[in-house]
Amino acid sequence: MEKVKTLNNTQEIINQAKSLINKEKFEEAIELLEDVYHKDPQSELIKKTLINALFSYGGYLNDEYMVEYEKAVEIFKRILKIEPKNYKVHYNLGIAYFNLGQVENALKAYYDAIKIKPDYKHCYYNIGLIYETKENLNKALTYYQKALDIDPTFPYAVHAKEFIRKKLDQQRNEEIEPEEKSICKKCGNINRGGARFCDECGDRL
C-alpha cells in the first residue's frame, strides 16, 4: 500500500509540474521535479519529465523574444549532467552560445552533438553558418553540402549553398580577366567568366 501511495504522490507532482509548465512557470515546475528526482533518481519517468521540463525552459530562454541566452546555457548544462549523450541538448546549447557570440563554444557543442548523432543535418547547417560569418566560404559550403548529403531537400541548406556558390563566383569574377570562359567538363556548357559551378548541371568546374 505504501508503494502505491508513493507512486500516486509522484504522479500528482508530475501532473502539477506539467500544469505549471503550461503556464510558463518553469522554475516552480523544475523545483518540484528536482525534489522528487533527488528522492528517487532511479525512476525513468521522473528523470524524463525533469529533462523535458528543463529542455522546455531552455528553449523558452533561447527564444529571440526572451534573449536570456546565458541562463539558457546554464539550463542546458544542467540537463547534460543528468543525460550527457542527449544530442538535442548539445545542439541547443550550441545555439545559445552562438546567440551570445561565443562561436568557438558553439562549434564545440555542435561537434559534440554530431559525435552522438552523425546524421544530424541541423548541426552541419549551423556549423556552415558559423564558417560563413567567419568569411570562410569554402568551409561553409562543405558543411552545407554535408547537410544536403543527409537530406537533399533540406531547404535552409539548399538556399545557403546557392547563396555561397554565387558569392564565390562573384569573388572569382573580380579576380580574373572578363574574357576567360569556364567550360563544364561534365556537360560541355560554356559558363560566364569566373564561374566555379556550371550554370547548366551545377557541377563544380
C-alpha positions as CSV (number, residue, x, y, z in Angstrom):
1,M,0.0,0.0,0.0
2,E,2.8,2.4,0.8
3,K,4.4,1.8,-2.6
4,V,1.1,2.6,-4.4
5,K,0.7,5.7,-2.3
6,T,4.2,6.9,-3.2
7,L,3.5,6.3,-6.9
8,N,0.3,8.2,-6.7
9,N,2.0,11.1,-5.0
10,T,4.8,11.1,-7.6
11,Q,2.2,11.2,-10.4
12,E,0.4,14.0,-8.7
13,I,3.7,16.0,-8.6
14,I,4.4,15.3,-12.2
15,N,0.9,16.4,-13.2
16,Q,1.3,19.5,-11.1
17,A,4.6,20.3,-12.8
18,K,3.2,19.8,-16.3
19,S,0.4,22.2,-15.4
20,L,3.0,24.8,-14.2
21,I,5.0,24.4,-17.4
22,N,1.8,25.0,-19.5
23,K,1.5,28.3,-17.6
24,E,5.2,29.0,-18.3
25,K,6.0,28.8,-14.6
26,F,9.1,26.7,-15.4
27,E,11.2,27.3,-12.3
28,E,8.4,26.2,-10.0
29,A,7.9,23.1,-12.0
30,I,11.6,22.3,-12.1
31,E,11.9,22.8,-8.4
32,L,9.1,20.3,-7.8
33,L,10.6,17.7,-10.2
34,E,14.2,18.1,-8.9
35,D,13.0,17.4,-5.4
36,V,11.3,14.2,-6.3
37,Y,14.1,13.2,-8.6
38,H,16.7,13.5,-5.8
39,K,14.5,11.2,-3.6
40,D,14.2,8.7,-6.4
41,P,16.9,9.1,-9.0
42,Q,16.3,5.6,-10.5
43,S,12.9,6.5,-11.7
44,E,13.0,6.9,-15.5
45,L,9.6,8.6,-15.5
46,I,10.8,11.3,-13.1
47,K,14.1,11.7,-15.0
48,K,12.3,12.0,-18.3
49,T,9.8,14.5,-17.0
50,L,12.5,16.6,-15.4
51,I,14.6,16.6,-18.6
52,N,11.6,17.7,-20.6
53,A,10.9,20.5,-18.2
54,L,14.4,21.8,-18.3
55,F,14.5,21.4,-22.1
56,S,11.3,23.4,-22.5
57,Y,12.6,26.1,-20.2
58,G,15.9,26.3,-22.1
59,G,14.1,26.6,-25.4
60,Y,11.9,29.3,-23.9
61,L,15.0,31.3,-22.7
62,N,16.8,30.7,-26.0
63,D,13.9,32.4,-27.9
64,E,14.8,35.6,-29.7
65,Y,12.0,37.4,-27.8
66,M,13.4,36.4,-24.4
67,V,17.1,36.9,-25.1
68,E,18.2,35.2,-21.9
69,Y,20.9,33.2,-23.6
70,E,23.3,32.9,-20.6
71,K,20.6,31.4,-18.5
72,A,19.7,29.1,-21.4
73,V,23.3,27.8,-21.3
74,E,23.0,27.1,-17.6
75,I,19.8,25.2,-18.1
76,F,21.1,23.0,-21.0
77,K,24.3,22.2,-18.9
78,R,22.0,21.1,-16.1
79,I,20.4,18.6,-18.5
80,L,23.8,17.3,-19.6
81,K,24.7,16.5,-16.0
82,I,21.7,14.1,-16.0
83,E,21.9,12.9,-19.6
84,P,25.3,13.6,-21.2
85,K,24.5,12.0,-24.5
86,N,21.4,14.0,-25.4
87,Y,22.4,15.3,-28.8
88,K,19.4,17.7,-29.0
89,V,20.6,19.4,-25.8
90,H,24.2,19.8,-27.2
91,Y,22.7,21.3,-30.3
92,N,20.5,23.8,-28.4
93,L,23.5,24.6,-26.2
94,G,25.4,25.5,-29.4
95,I,22.5,27.8,-30.4
96,A,22.7,29.6,-27.1
97,Y,26.4,30.0,-27.4
98,F,26.1,31.3,-30.9
99,N,23.5,33.8,-29.8
100,L,26.0,35.0,-27.2
101,G,28.6,35.4,-29.9
102,Q,30.7,32.6,-28.4
103,V,31.3,30.9,-31.7
104,E,34.1,28.5,-30.6
105,N,31.9,27.2,-27.8
106,A,29.0,26.9,-30.2
107,L,31.2,24.9,-32.6
108,K,32.3,22.5,-29.8
109,A,28.6,22.0,-28.8
110,Y,27.6,21.2,-32.4
111,Y,30.5,18.8,-32.9
112,D,29.6,17.1,-29.6
113,A,26.1,16.6,-31.0
114,I,27.4,15.2,-34.2
115,K,29.6,12.7,-32.3
116,I,26.4,11.3,-30.7
117,K,24.2,11.6,-33.9
118,P,26.4,11.8,-37.0
119,D,23.4,12.3,-39.3
120,Y,22.0,15.4,-37.5
121,K,21.6,17.7,-40.5
122,H,20.8,20.8,-38.4
123,C,24.2,20.7,-36.8
124,Y,26.0,20.7,-40.1
125,Y,23.9,23.6,-41.3
126,N,24.6,25.6,-38.2
127,I,28.3,24.9,-38.5
128,G,28.1,26.2,-42.0
129,L,26.5,29.4,-40.7
130,I,29.4,29.9,-38.3
131,Y,32.0,29.5,-41.0
132,E,30.0,31.8,-43.2
133,T,30.2,34.5,-40.5
134,K,33.9,33.9,-40.4
135,E,34.1,34.5,-44.2
136,N,35.4,31.0,-44.7
137,L,33.0,30.4,-47.5
138,N,34.6,27.2,-48.9
139,K,34.3,25.6,-45.5
140,A,30.8,26.9,-45.0
141,L,29.9,25.3,-48.4
142,T,31.4,22.0,-47.3
143,Y,29.1,21.8,-44.2
144,Y,26.0,22.9,-46.2
145,Q,26.8,20.1,-48.5
146,K,27.1,17.6,-45.6
147,A,23.6,18.6,-44.5
148,L,22.4,18.1,-48.1
149,D,24.1,14.7,-48.2
150,I,21.8,13.7,-45.4
151,D,18.7,15.4,-46.7
152,P,19.0,16.7,-50.3
153,T,15.7,18.7,-49.9
154,F,16.7,20.5,-46.6
155,P,15.5,24.0,-47.7
156,Y,17.8,26.0,-45.4
157,A,20.9,24.2,-46.7
158,V,19.7,24.4,-50.3
159,H,19.3,28.2,-50.2
160,A,22.6,28.7,-48.2
161,K,24.6,26.6,-50.6
162,E,23.2,28.5,-53.6
163,F,24.0,31.8,-51.9
164,I,27.6,30.8,-51.2
165,R,28.1,29.5,-54.7
166,K,27.0,32.8,-56.1
167,K,29.2,34.7,-53.7
168,L,32.2,32.6,-54.6
169,D,31.5,33.1,-58.3
170,Q,31.3,36.8,-57.7
171,Q,34.7,36.8,-55.9
172,R,36.3,34.9,-58.7
173,N,34.8,37.2,-61.3
174,E,36.6,40.1,-59.6
175,E,39.9,38.2,-59.8
176,I,40.1,37.0,-63.4
177,E,40.0,38.6,-66.8
178,P,36.5,39.1,-68.2
179,E,37.2,37.3,-71.4
180,E,38.1,34.0,-69.7
181,K,35.3,31.4,-70.1
182,S,34.6,28.3,-68.0
183,I,33.6,25.1,-69.9
184,C,32.0,22.3,-67.9
185,K,33.8,19.0,-68.4
186,K,30.6,17.1,-67.4
187,C,28.0,18.6,-69.8
188,G,30.1,20.9,-72.0
189,N,28.2,24.1,-71.2
190,I,30.0,27.4,-71.7
191,N,29.6,29.4,-68.5
192,R,30.1,33.0,-67.6
193,G,33.7,34.1,-66.9
194,G,34.9,33.1,-63.4
195,A,32.1,30.7,-62.7
196,R,33.0,27.9,-60.2
197,F,29.9,25.9,-60.8
198,C,28.1,25.0,-64.1
199,D,25.0,27.0,-64.7
200,E,23.6,24.1,-66.6
201,C,24.2,21.0,-64.4
202,G,25.5,22.5,-61.2
203,D,28.8,20.5,-61.2
204,R,32.0,22.1,-59.9
205,L,34.1,23.5,-62.7
